[in-house]
Amino acid sequence: MVPRETYKNLESDKQQRILDTAVDEFASHGFRQASVNRMVLKLGIAKGSIFQYFGTKEGLFHVVFDHAVELVRRSLRQVKQHTAETGFFERIRQSLLAGISFIDHHPKIYKIYLKMVFQEDFPLRAEFLQQVHLFSSEYLRPQVEAGIAAGDLRPDLDIDAAVFFLDALMDRFLQAYCVSFLDAGSGLYQAPKHEMEKRVKEFVQLIRKGMGAETRSNGRLP
């Protein structure tokens, strides 16, 4: 869903103010309790303007969601560019570090995602979360295929299962960084940067032990 022409015709700084205010409102209150009245009060605009720009509160959230997805895509495009000449496990390591950096730089965007995961009454919740995980699969599948082709991963891996496994593990890893009750004693919750770098390295080593190809010279995992 795209915003209406009335929104597109606004100056870019006003568009950004509206978007930032909506992100803050949805992050703080979820969707059901999000208030258009609070948003327009902060923005100093008429309530009807929001409906002229987006049609409904749900339309506004669609735009926020699309904005969030584009931010994630931009982050992962940078990872792909920076790791083009590296192996599979380094790309996974850099992907996780990029996820942590994204959360640190866009905490409200990630908070909206967490509300979508844990609040079942979120509108179009299943559709939005399906899009998130399909996007993740689209990113991970070529990495797995390239890893097998390069000899980093076992040639007998079931690609579908490997992609599902990685998506699930990486998602939970990042959630544990932000949600205390998902930490389960792992030391991930709000860990400082140097500690997270250490945890990411250990995490990738576990994946390597399970999915990595064996070296022919000594029979050990690379």
C-alpha positions in Angstrom: 0.0 0.0 0.0 1.3 3.4 -0.9 0.4 6.8 0.6 -1.9 9.1 -1.3 -0.7 11.9 -3.6 -1.6 14.4 -0.9 1.2 13.0 1.2 3.6 12.6 -1.6 3.2 16.2 -2.5 4.3 17.4 1.0 7.8 18.6 1.5 10.2 15.8 2.4 10.9 17.2 5.9 7.1 17.2 6.7 6.7 13.7 5.3 9.6 12.6 7.6 8.0 14.3 10.7 4.7 12.5 10.1 6.5 9.2 9.6 8.6 9.6 12.7 5.6 10.5 14.8 3.7 7.5 13.5 6.6 5.2 14.3 6.9 6.6 17.8 3.1 6.2 18.4 2.9 2.6 17.1 6.1 1.6 19.0 4.8 3.1 22.2 1.1 1.9 22.1 0.9 -0.8 19.4 -1.8 -0.5 16.8 -5.1 -0.7 18.7 -4.1 1.8 21.3 -2.3 4.1 18.9 -4.1 7.5 18.7 -4.5 9.6 15.7 -5.4 12.4 18.0 -2.1 12.2 19.8 -0.2 12.1 16.5 -1.9 15.2 15.1 -1.4 17.1 18.4 2.3 16.4 18.2 2.4 17.4 14.6 0.2 20.5 14.9 -2.0 19.5 12.0 -5.7 18.8 11.5 -6.9 15.3 12.3 -8.5 15.1 8.8 -5.0 15.5 7.3 -4.0 12.0 8.4 -7.0 10.5 6.6 -6.3 12.6 3.5 -2.8 11.3 3.4 -3.3 7.6 4.3 -7.1 6.9 4.2 -7.2 5.1 7.6 -5.0 4.4 10.6 -4.4 1.0 9.0 -3.3 2.7 5.8 -0.8 4.8 7.9 0.6 1.6 9.5 1.0 0.0 6.0 3.3 2.9 5.1 5.2 2.6 8.4 5.7 -1.1 7.7 6.9 -0.5 4.2 9.3 2.1 5.5 10.7 -0.4 8.1 11.1 -3.1 5.4 13.0 -0.7 3.2 15.4 0.2 6.1 16.1 -3.5 6.6 16.6 -4.1 2.9 19.1 -1.2 2.8 21.0 -2.6 5.7 21.2 -6.1 4.2 22.2 -4.7 0.8 25.2 -3.1 2.5 26.1 -6.5 4.1 25.9 -8.2 0.8 28.2 -5.6 -0.8 30.7 -5.7 2.0 30.9 -9.5 2.2 30.7 -10.4 -1.5 34.2 -11.9 -1.4 33.9 -13.7 1.9 32.6 -17.1 2.9 29.2 -18.2 4.2 29.9 -18.0 7.9 31.5 -14.6 7.7 28.4 -13.4 5.9 26.1 -14.8 8.6 28.3 -13.1 11.3 28.1 -9.8 9.5 24.4 -10.2 9.0 23.8 -10.7 12.7 26.1 -7.7 13.6 24.1 -5.7 11.1 20.9 -6.8 12.8 22.2 -5.6 16.2 23.3 -2.3 14.7 19.9 -1.9 13.1 18.2 -2.4 16.5 20.5 0.1 18.1 19.9 2.7 15.4 16.2 2.0 14.9 14.9 0.8 18.3 11.3 2.0 17.7 11.1 0.2 14.4 12.2 -3.0 16.0 9.8 -2.4 18.9 6.9 -2.3 16.5 8.1 -5.7 15.1 8.1 -7.2 18.6 4.6 -5.9 19.2 3.5 -7.6 16.0 5.0 -10.8 17.2 3.6 -10.8 20.7 0.2 -9.0 20.2 -2.2 -11.3 18.5 -4.8 -8.6 17.9 -2.5 -6.7 15.6 -4.4 -6.0 12.3 -3.1 -8.1 9.4 -0.6 -9.6 11.8 -0.3 -12.9 10.0 0.2 -11.2 6.6 2.8 -8.8 7.9 4.8 -11.5 9.7 4.7 -13.7 6.7 6.1 -10.9 4.6 8.9 -10.5 7.2 9.9 -14.2 7.1 9.6 -14.5 3.4 11.9 -11.5 3.0 14.3 -13.2 5.4 14.2 -16.4 3.4 14.8 -14.5 0.1 17.9 -13.1 1.7 19.2 -16.4 3.3 18.4 -18.9 0.4 21.1 -17.5 -2.0 23.6 -17.4 0.9 23.0 -21.1 1.6 23.1 -22.1 -2.0 26.3 -20.2 -2.5 27.7 -21.7 0.7 27.1 -25.2 -0.6 28.5 -24.4 -4.1 31.7 -22.9 -2.4 32.2 -25.9 -0.2 31.5 -24.0 3.0 28.4 -26.0 3.8 27.7 -29.7 3.6 26.5 -30.7 0.1 23.7 -32.9 1.6 22.0 -30.0 3.3 18.3 -29.7 2.7 18.2 -26.1 1.6 14.6 -25.4 2.7 15.3 -26.8 6.2 18.6 -24.9 6.4 16.9 -21.6 5.5 14.1 -22.2 8.0 16.7 -23.1 10.7 18.8 -20.0 10.1 15.8 -17.7 10.0 14.5 -19.0 13.3 17.8 -19.0 15.1 18.8 -15.5 13.9 15.4 -14.1 14.7 15.4 -15.5 18.3 19.0 -14.3 18.8 18.1 -10.7 18.0 14.9 -10.9 20.1 16.9 -12.0 23.1 19.1 -8.9 22.7 16.0 -6.8 23.3 13.6 -8.9 25.4 14.8 -10.0 28.9 12.5 -13.1 29.2 13.9 -14.5 25.9 17.5 -14.3 27.1 17.2 -17.5 29.1 20.6 -16.9 30.8 22.5 -16.5 27.5 23.9 -13.1 28.4 22.5 -11.5 25.2 20.0 -9.1 26.8 21.3 -5.5 26.4 24.8 -6.8 26.2 27.5 -4.3 25.4 29.0 -4.2 21.9 32.2 -6.2 22.7 30.1 -8.9 24.4 27.7 -9.1 21.5 30.6 -9.5 19.1 31.8 -12.4 21.2 28.4 -14.0 21.4 27.8 -13.7 17.7 31.2 -15.4 17.0 30.2 -18.3 19.3 26.8 -18.5 17.7 28.3 -18.7 14.2 30.7 -21.4 15.4 27.8 -23.5 16.5 26.1 -23.2 13.1 29.5 -24.1 11.5 29.7 -27.3 13.6 26.2 -28.3 12.5 26.2 -27.2 8.9 29.8 -26.8 7.8 31.5 -29.1 5.3 34.2 -31.3 6.6 37.7 -30.8 5.4 39.0 -33.8 3.4 42.5 -33.4 4.8 41.9 -34.2 8.5 38.2 -34.9 8.7 37.6 -32.0 11.0 35.2 -29.1 10.6 36.7 -26.0 9.1 
